[in-house]
Amino acid sequence: MKNRAIALLLMLVLTLGIPCAKAEDTLQATFDAATEAFSNGDYESASKLLTDTMVLAPQELIVRVYRAMSYEHLGDHASAIADYSVAYALTLNASYLAYRIPLLQAMDLYGQAAADAQRVIEAGAAGENHYAIAIHALGMMGYQAEAFEILEKGFAAYPDSFSLISARGTLRYQLGDFEAALNDYQALLNAGIEQSAIYYNIAEAAYLLGQDEAAKAAAEKSVAMGGLNSTKETAKENYDGLLKNVARPSAMEEAALLSAALKEGQRLIDTGEPVNAIDYLLGISNTLPNHAALYALCAEGCDALGDRQYKNTFNALALSIENDSLDYFEKIATGYEALGGYDDYAVMRGILVYFNSENAAMHNNFAFALRLADRPEQALDEYNRAIELDDATGYYYGGRADLLLQMQRYEEAEKDYARCLELDPDDSMAQASLEICRALLGKESSVDPAAFSDEMKNP
C-alpha cells in the first residue's frame, strides 16, 4: 500500500494530464549507442546509455559489466565494485571477480582481494597477476604457507613470470630469508625491471643483513625514482611489524572471531561511531574475508552516515558471497530507490522477476519501480503479468489503475479501480481515485469537476 500511495502522489502532483512519452529506441539501438560512446571515451554517456539498456533488459548481465568498466574509467570505484559484485552473484563467473580485484586493493581490502584471486585461480581463469595478488595478500595476512602453495601453482602456469619472482622475494623477506629475497630482487634488476619499490625492498633486506652501504645505495635509488626512503631503524621497525607464520584459525575459532567482531561493530554503530565501526569491520575483513555479515554491517554503518552509495557497494559485496540471498537483492534495490536511482531500482526489480517469473508480487514490484523510472509502457506490461498470474489481489488492479490514470486512459482506469474495490472494499485510496476518474470522464462524482481544467477532462 505504501508504494502505491507514493507513486499515486507523485503522479497526481507531477504528471496528471501530461501525456507519457513512449520509448523510441530499441534495445539494440540503445546498446549500440552505448558501445559507440564507450569506444569514443565518453564514459559518462556510455554509463547512462548502458543503464537505459539494463532497464529494457535486466537479464542481460554483460551490460552491467560494461557499465562497471565505464564507472572504472570515471573513477567511480564504489559503483564499479557494486556492478561487478551483482554480475558475479548472478552468474558465478569468476572473470567478474577478477575485474573487481584491483578496485578492492585500492580500498585496502587485500583480504577480500586475496579471496577473490583464489577463487579466480580455482576456476582456472587466472592470469599471472592474479597469482601474484593472492600471494602478496596472503603473505600480508601472515599465511605464508598457503601463499607458497599458490606460488608453486603460479610458476607451473607461468614459469618465467617476473611478477611471481617479485612475489616470491616478498615471501622470502617475510620469512626472514633475506639473502634469497635479495637474489629475487636482483633477478628483476638483471631483467631490466627497475622500480622504486624493488630498490626499497632491497634496502630493507640489506639493512636487516647488516649490509648498510648496499642498503643506503638502494634507498637513494628508491628516493630518486620517487619512492620511499629506508633506514636501518625503519627497516627493523617495519619487519618487526610483519605477521609471520600465522596459522589460519580453525572453523570454530573463525566463528568466534566473527561473532565478537559483529558484536563490537554493532556496538560502535549503536553508540554513534559509524566511522570507527566501518574501519574496524573492514580491518577484520582482511583477516576474515568472504563473510557477508561483515560487509552487511558496514552497509548499516554507511546508512548511519547517510552514505547510500557505499551502503549499496557493501551490500553488493555481501551478495557476491551469499549469492542466493533475496534479502541482499532487496537491500540493494531499496538502496537505489533511496538514492533516487530509479532506473537501477527498476533493474534490480527486473532481475528478481527474471529469476522468479511466476511470482505475481515480483511483477507488481517491478511495475512500481518502472513507474518511478518513467517507463509507463513497460510498467503496464508488468502489471498485466501480475494480474494474469493472480487475478484475485485488489492491490494489483489498484496499481494498474493508478498507472492508467497517469496515462490518461480513464475508462480503463475506472474499470480497474472498480475491480480493486470489489476485491478490497476497504481500499480508501482506490475509492478516492475512482471518483477522480469519474470526474475526468464527466460522470457523476463526489469530486468537483471544476477542480480540473477542460484540457484535463477532455485530453
Phi and psi in degrees as a GROMACS rama.xvg file:
@    title "Ramachandran Plot"
@    xaxis  label "Phi"
@    yaxis  label "Psi"
@TYPE xy
-60.3626  -46.24  LYS-2
-61.5641  -42.5929  ASN-3
-61.367  -41.4548  ARG-4
-63.6912  -42.6387  ALA-5
-63.5924  -47.9277  ILE-6
-64.4623  -41.5008  ALA-7
-66.1841  -39.5897  LEU-8
-61.5831  -47.1502  LEU-9
-60.3602  -41.8488  LEU-10
-63.9174  -45.9462  MET-11
-65.594  -37.0033  LEU-12
-77.3317  -37.6641  VAL-13
-107.051  -30.5137  LEU-14
-128.34  -4.14121  THR-15
-61.1656  124.813  LEU-16
89.1617  -0.407709  GLY-17
-108.164  117.281  ILE-18
-58.0459  140.874  PRO-19
-88.0767  126.442  CYS-20
-72.3633  140.487  ALA-21
-89.9637  144.254  LYS-22
-67.3153  130.891  ALA-23
-98.3727  -29.2626  GLU-24
-76.7342  137.369  ASP-25
-80.1292  167.315  THR-26
-56.3185  -47.0081  LEU-27
-65.2457  -41.0355  GLN-28
-64.3692  -39.9761  ALA-29
-65.4461  -43.6403  THR-30
-66.0051  -40.1007  PHE-31
-61.4067  -40.6472  ASP-32
-64.9627  -36.3408  ALA-33
-66.1192  -46.0181  ALA-34
-66.3968  -34.3244  THR-35
-65.1664  -43.3769  GLU-36
-62.4782  -40.6844  ALA-37
-63.323  -46.4979  PHE-38
-65.3866  -25.093  SER-39
-87.967  1.76991  ASN-40
80.8804  10.7579  GLY-41
-92.7105  75.6397  ASP-42
-71.9683  -27.1357  TYR-43
-66.4008  -47.5033  GLU-44
-64.7819  -38.8276  SER-45
-60.3049  -44.4629  ALA-46
-64.2731  -37.0568  SER-47
-69.6144  -43.1095  LYS-48
-67.6291  -36.1501  LEU-49
-66.3348  -34.9696  LEU-50
-63.1672  -43.8143  THR-51
-58.9767  -41.2794  ASP-52
-62.829  -40.8255  THR-53
-66.0961  -34.9482  MET-54
-64.2516  -38.8681  VAL-55
-71.2473  -30.1497  LEU-56
-145.562  77.8412  ALA-57
-58.4571  -26.0109  PRO-58
-76.364  -14.0615  GLN-59
-81.3158  82.7422  GLU-60
-71.045  -21.0893  LEU-61
-62.8907  -27.8236  ILE-62
-64.3974  -37.8208  VAL-63
-62.8469  -38.0021  ARG-64
-65.6569  -42.601  VAL-65
-61.9772  -37.2269  TYR-66
-67.5424  -38.1788  ARG-67
-58.0509  -40.286  ALA-68
-63.4938  -38.7498  MET-69
-62.6005  -44.3612  SER-70
-60.7793  -38.3739  TYR-71
-58.6553  -47.2473  GLU-72
-62.2473  -30.5121  HIS-73
-83.1428  -4.62195  LEU-74
81.0293  10.4318  GLY-75
-91.9228  76.8234  ASP-76
-67.5555  -33.6728  HIS-77
-61.3086  -46.0289  ALA-78
-68.5509  -36.1889  SER-79
-64.2825  -44.0471  ALA-80
-60.9218  -41.5054  ILE-81
-61.0904  -43.9009  ALA-82
-67.1878  -45.5761  ASP-83
-61.6642  -38.0705  TYR-84
-66.7565  -43.2918  SER-85
-65.2645  -42.4188  VAL-86
-61.0755  -42.5446  ALA-87
-65.596  -42.835  TYR-88
-59.0242  -32.9695  ALA-89
-89.9428  -13.919  LEU-90
-125.516  -23.7254  THR-91
56.4674  30.8561  LEU-92
-84.5073  111.809  ASN-93
-62.199  -21.5512  ALA-94
-60.4723  -32.8735  SER-95
-70.4713  -30.4799  TYR-96
-66.7666  -40.2266  LEU-97
-59.332  -37.683  ALA-98
-65.1273  -33.7204  TYR-99
-88.0341  -9.69186  ARG-100
-56.5052  -50.9552  ILE-101
-63.3365  -28.8851  PRO-102
-70.4942  -38.0492  LEU-103
-65.018  -39.8192  LEU-104
-61.6269  -39.2886  GLN-105
-64.0172  -24.5122  ALA-106
-92.1995  7.57212  MET-107
64.4952  23.4437  ASP-108
-93.5777  61.7191  LEU-109
-70.4614  -24.9211  TYR-110
-64.2133  -47.0591  GLY-111
-69.2139  -35.2807  GLN-112
-60.4518  -41.0257  ALA-113
-65.6321  -43.5172  ALA-114
-62.2579  -40.7523  ALA-115
-63.8817  -44.8876  ASP-116
-61.0603  -39.5759  ALA-117
-63.4615  -39.6949  GLN-118
-67.3325  -36.7102  ARG-119
-64.6992  -41.394  VAL-120
-63.7864  -46.1029  ILE-121
-61.5333  -31.3763  GLU-122
-81.0843  -4.14307  ALA-123
73.9203  24.4113  GLY-124
-114.945  19.9516  ALA-125
-92.2618  141.04  ALA-126
-96.1842  175.656  GLY-127
-62.8222  -32.2393  GLU-128
-67.4746  -30.5556  ASN-129
-66.1419  -39.0195  HIS-130
-62.4198  -45.3618  TYR-131
-62.5098  -40.2255  ALA-132
-63.4725  -46.5504  ILE-133
-62.4892  -41.339  ALA-134
-64.1244  -47.1375  ILE-135
-61.2914  -47.9155  HIS-136
-65.6229  -43.6369  ALA-137
-63.2198  -37.566  LEU-138
-64.3097  -41.611  GLY-139
-65.8403  -28.3355  MET-140
-80.1477  -9.85113  MET-141
94.4401  7.68616  GLY-142
-99.6998  62.8321  TYR-143
-65.7938  -32.9566  GLN-144
-62.4671  -44.8737  ALA-145
-65.2277  -37.112  GLU-146
-63.1103  -40.6551  ALA-147
-66.5276  -33.3217  PHE-148
-62.7125  -42.707  GLU-149
-69.8368  -35.1209  ILE-150
-58.2563  -43.4956  LEU-151
-62.4417  -42.8747  GLU-152
-63.5118  -39.232  LYS-153
-63.7718  -46.1652  GLY-154
-66.7561  -29.8945  PHE-155
-64.7897  -35.3092  ALA-156
-86.486  -34.8281  ALA-157
-133.938  77.5439  TYR-158
-64.0537  -23.1311  PRO-159
-109.892  22.5549  ASP-160
-74.205  121.895  SER-161
-72.4793  -31.342  PHE-162
-65.0727  -32.7203  SER-163
-75.672  -33.8553  LEU-164
-62.7545  -42.6843  ILE-165
-62.3004  -43.8992  SER-166
-62.6904  -38.5099  ALA-167
-65.5066  -39.065  ARG-168
-60.1408  -42.3663  GLY-169
-64.9306  -41.3063  THR-170
-61.6428  -44.7808  LEU-171
-63.169  -39.2385  ARG-172
-60.7596  -45.5985  TYR-173
-60.6582  -33.0112  GLN-174
-87.7733  2.72669  LEU-175
85.7759  7.68414  GLY-176
-92.1028  73.1131  ASP-177
-68.3825  -35.0258  PHE-178
-62.3597  -46.3705  GLU-179
-64.4733  -37.6248  ALA-180
-61.9631  -43.8352  ALA-181
-62.5028  -35.2372  LEU-182
-63.0883  -40.5647  ASN-183
-65.8713  -44.3367  ASP-184
-65.0182  -37.5667  TYR-185
-66.4344  -34.4907  GLN-186
-61.8462  -36.0148  ALA-187
-66.7839  -42.9081  LEU-188
-64.4775  -40.2104  LEU-189
-62.7408  -27.2287  ASN-190
-85.2292  2.74326  ALA-191
85.9166  13.2679  GLY-192
-94.4139  101.063  ILE-193
-112.683  116.79  GLU-194
-138.321  150.958  GLN-195
-60.2425  -36.3614  SER-196
-63.1107  -34.9624  ALA-197
-66.9322  -45.1543  ILE-198
-65.4775  -36.378  TYR-199
-62.7484  -44.6185  TYR-200
-63.8822  -38.2959  ASN-201
-62.3615  -44.243  ILE-202
-61.1041  -44.2941  ALA-203
-61.2059  -47.2425  GLU-204
-66.6636  -41.1368  ALA-205
-65.095  -40.8094  ALA-206
-59.0077  -42.0427  TYR-207
-71.3798  -18.4318  LEU-208
-89.6552  -5.04998  LEU-209
84.2805  11.6418  GLY-210
-92.3669  71.3134  GLN-211
-63.807  -40.5189  ASP-212
-66.5756  -44.3471  GLU-213
-64.6913  -36.6055  ALA-214
-65.4351  -44.1727  ALA-215
-61.5892  -41.8297  LYS-216
-62.6457  -42.2444  ALA-217
-67.4253  -40.1258  ALA-218
-62.6935  -39.9324  ALA-219
-63.4479  -38.3082  GLU-220
-67.9544  -36.8622  LYS-221
-61.0496  -46.6301  SER-222
-66.3792  -40.208  VAL-223
-62.6795  -28.0038  ALA-224
-92.2856  10.1502  MET-225
87.8122  12.703  GLY-226
-95.498  -167.566  GLY-227
-82.6913  156.281  LEU-228
-93.125  151.693  ASN-229
-130.344  138.886  SER-230
-127.451  169.915  THR-231
-61.0556  -37.5498  LYS-232
-69.4152  -46.1596  GLU-233
-68.5608  -33.1541  THR-234
-61.5531  -44.6549  ALA-235
-67.7628  -40.5216  LYS-236
-63.8151  -44.4169  GLU-237
-64.1921  -41.8544  ASN-238
-68.2525  -39.3145  TYR-239
-63.5151  -25.2506  ASP-240
-84.9666  -4.40412  GLY-241
-76.8575  148.322  LEU-242
-85.0021  131.615  LEU-243
-135.977  133.964  LYS-244
53.5784  42.7753  ASN-245
-85.3304  130.576  VAL-246
-79.574  138.882  ALA-247
-62.262  130.74  ARG-248
-63.4833  148.582  PRO-249
-67.6521  169.006  SER-250
-58.9476  -39.1955  ALA-251
-68.669  -42.5752  MET-252
-65.687  -38.6703  GLU-253
-65.7529  -40.5519  GLU-254
-62.9718  -39.9815  ALA-255
-66.9684  -42.2708  ALA-256
-62.6187  -42.595  LEU-257
-64.1465  -44.8544  LEU-258
-60.2439  -44.6858  SER-259
-65.7052  -39.19  ALA-260
-66.0914  -42.5594  ALA-261
-64.6735  -38.9299  LEU-262
-63.9335  -44.4898  LYS-263
-68.9545  -40.3759  GLU-264
-61.9657  -42.0747  GLY-265
-65.6693  -37.5193  GLN-266
-61.9621  -43.7749  ARG-267
-64.1764  -38.933  LEU-268
-66.2626  -45.406  ILE-269
-65.1293  -26.687  ASP-270
-95.8172  14.1713  THR-271
81.2862  27.3062  GLY-272
-121.878  56.8126  GLU-273
-63.2818  -33.9524  PRO-274
-63.3736  -46.5106  VAL-275
-63.428  -36.2127  ASN-276
-62.7924  -46.3863  ALA-277
-64.3261  -45.7165  ILE-278
-59.411  -43.7323  ASP-279
-63.4863  -47.7059  TYR-280
-65.6071  -38.8466  LEU-281
-69.4313  -33.4243  LEU-282
-62.5576  -43.1109  GLY-283
-64.2052  -36.5734  ILE-284
-63.7935  -23.781  SER-285
-72.3851  -25.1508  ASN-286
-90.0899  -35.0004  THR-287
-122.955  70.5375  LEU-288
-72.446  170.716  PRO-289
66.0457  32.2271  ASN-290
-118.001  107.755  HIS-291
-58.9676  -36.0083  ALA-292
-61.0247  -33.998  ALA-293
-64.7647  -45.4972  LEU-294
-70.1253  -34.8869  TYR-295
-63.1165  -37.5291  ALA-296
-72.6346  -33.5024  LEU-297
-59.6606  -39.1725  CYS-298
-62.1431  -38.7959  ALA-299
-63.3728  -40.0343  GLU-300
-62.7536  -41.0886  GLY-301
-63.8206  -37.2461  CYS-302
-62.2366  -41.4799  ASP-303
-64.0299  -28.976  ALA-304
-85.3706  -9.88614  LEU-305
79.3251  14.6089  GLY-306
-93.971  84.8967  ASP-307
-74.5219  -26.1643  ARG-308
-65.2419  -50.9712  GLN-309
-71.6459  -24.8113  TYR-310
-58.5533  -45.4065  LYS-311
-64.9494  -39.442  ASN-312
-61.6982  -45.1633  THR-313
-69.5557  -36.3565  PHE-314
-65.524  -34.7259  ASN-315
-68.5379  -37.9142  ALA-316
-61.0223  -42.7742  LEU-317
-62.0753  -41.635  ALA-318
-61.9339  -37.6832  LEU-319
-66.4277  -18.564  SER-320
-93.3116  -45.8062  ILE-321
-106.765  74.0102  GLU-322
-73.1793  -7.03343  ASN-323
-102.791  14.7176  ASP-324
-90.9114  109.686  SER-325
-64.4785  -26.5963  LEU-326
-60.6682  -43.0137  ASP-327
-71.0494  -34.5227  TYR-328
-57.6994  -45.1731  PHE-329
-63.2928  -42.6457  GLU-330
-63.2402  -40.4038  LYS-331
-68.402  -42.5242  ILE-332
-60.3015  -49.6355  ALA-333
-69.1085  -25.7609  THR-334
-64.6908  -43.4141  GLY-335
-64.4187  -38.7119  TYR-336
-60.686  -44.3144  GLU-337
-65.2378  -30.6924  ALA-338
-75.4367  -10.9424  LEU-339
79.9454  12.1752  GLY-340
-88.205  72.2296  GLY-341
-67.7409  -30.0773  TYR-342
-62.6612  -46.5342  ASP-343
-67.1613  -35.42  ASP-344
-58.8115  -44.9431  TYR-345
-65.1871  -39.9079  ALA-346
-60.715  -46.3382  VAL-347
-62.717  -40.3595  MET-348
-64.0111  -36.3961  ARG-349
-66.2967  -37.7332  GLY-350
-62.9033  -43.0671  ILE-351
-62.0427  -37.456  LEU-352
-65.3691  -42.4988  VAL-353
-58.3361  -38.0436  TYR-354
-93.6921  -1.2089  PHE-355
-139.346  56.4573  ASN-356
-66.2704  -18.8292  SER-357
-100.383  12.5958  GLU-358
-98.8677  109.609  ASN-359
-61.7309  -39.7714  ALA-360
-62.5316  -37.2883  ALA-361
-63.589  -41.8119  MET-362
-64.8485  -40.0674  HIS-363
-62.569  -43.5956  ASN-364
-64.9757  -38.0274  ASN-365
-64.2269  -41.3683  PHE-366
-60.3633  -43.5755  ALA-367
-60.9912  -43.9214  PHE-368
-63.5228  -39.5728  ALA-369
-65.4071  -33.3842  LEU-370
-64.0161  -44.0289  ARG-371
-63.5713  -31.1311  LEU-372
-84.5834  7.29092  ALA-373
60.8226  47.0266  ASP-374
-122.472  69.1446  ARG-375
-63.0588  -39.2687  PRO-376
-66.4263  -42.9642  GLU-377
-62.7851  -40.872  GLN-378
-61.2276  -41.3581  ALA-379
-62.8412  -39.8528  LEU-380
-58.9317  -40.2012  ASP-381
-72.2728  -38.1308  GLU-382
-62.0174  -42.4356  TYR-383
-59.5001  -41.3065  ASN-384
-68.1004  -40.1805  ARG-385
-59.9434  -43.33  ALA-386
-71.8785  -33.6051  ILE-387
-61.3834  -39.1025  GLU-388
-78.6101  -29.8621  LEU-389
-149.245  97.8298  ASP-390
-95.5611  15.7652  ASP-391
-114.633  10.9294  ALA-392
-109.419  112.344  THR-393
-60.8119  -32.0345  GLY-394
-55.9785  -39.4517  TYR-395
-67.8256  -40.5452  TYR-396
-64.5999  -39.1981  TYR-397
-62.3571  -42.4047  GLY-398
-64.0263  -43.9804  GLY-399
-65.6288  -37.4511  ARG-400
-63.4151  -41.3434  ALA-401
-57.8094  -43.6079  ASP-402
-65.8187  -43.8309  LEU-403
-62.479  -36.3441  LEU-404
-62.5564  -43.7874  LEU-405
-60.6784  -36.1673  GLN-406
-84.9042  4.25848  MET-407
66.719  23.9838  GLN-408
-96.933  71.5954  ARG-409
-67.4542  -39.1953  TYR-410
-63.9573  -42.8163  GLU-411
-66.0572  -40.2385  GLU-412
-61.8964  -41.4139  ALA-413
-59.3569  -42.8369  GLU-414
-63.8082  -42.4873  LYS-415
-66.7062  -40.2688  ASP-416
-62.8699  -39.9681  TYR-417
-63.2868  -42.7232  ALA-418
-65.7426  -39.2977  ARG-419
-58.0973  -43.9015  CYS-420
-72.4843  -28.0212  LEU-421
-61.7154  -41.8984  GLU-422
-82.1934  -29.1225  LEU-423
-141.818  82.1339  ASP-424
-61.635  -18.4047  PRO-425
-88.8972  4.20748  ASP-426
-77.233  92.0829  ASP-427
-67.4773  -30.4791  SER-428
-67.887  -39.8431  MET-429
-64.4287  -38.1903  ALA-430
-63.5258  -45.1601  GLN-431
-63.8836  -40.6939  ALA-432
-69.4803  -34.4805  SER-433
-61.2712  -39.5895  LEU-434
-65.0416  -37.1522  GLU-435
-62.821  -44.3476  ILE-436
-57.8953  -47.4159  CYS-437
-62.2586  -39.701  ARG-438
-63.1106  -42.4353  ALA-439
-67.1607  -25.8872  LEU-440
-88.3601  -1.34399  LEU-441
78.5909  18.5452  GLY-442
-94.3318  167.274  LYS-443
-61.1084  131.734  GLU-444
-154.323  153.452  SER-445
-75.4467  -11.9833  SER-446
-89.3868  134.518  VAL-447
-69.4164  117.004  ASP-448
-57.9059  -25.6257  PRO-449
-65.5323  -13.4864  ALA-450
-71.8452  -12.9591  ALA-451
-117.86  146.952  PHE-452
-74.7747  160.777  SER-453
-59.5825  -35.8354  ASP-454
-62.8258  -38.9192  GLU-455
-74.7179  -32.2792  MET-456
-77.2846  -26.3992  LYS-457
-132.808  68.0489  ASN-458
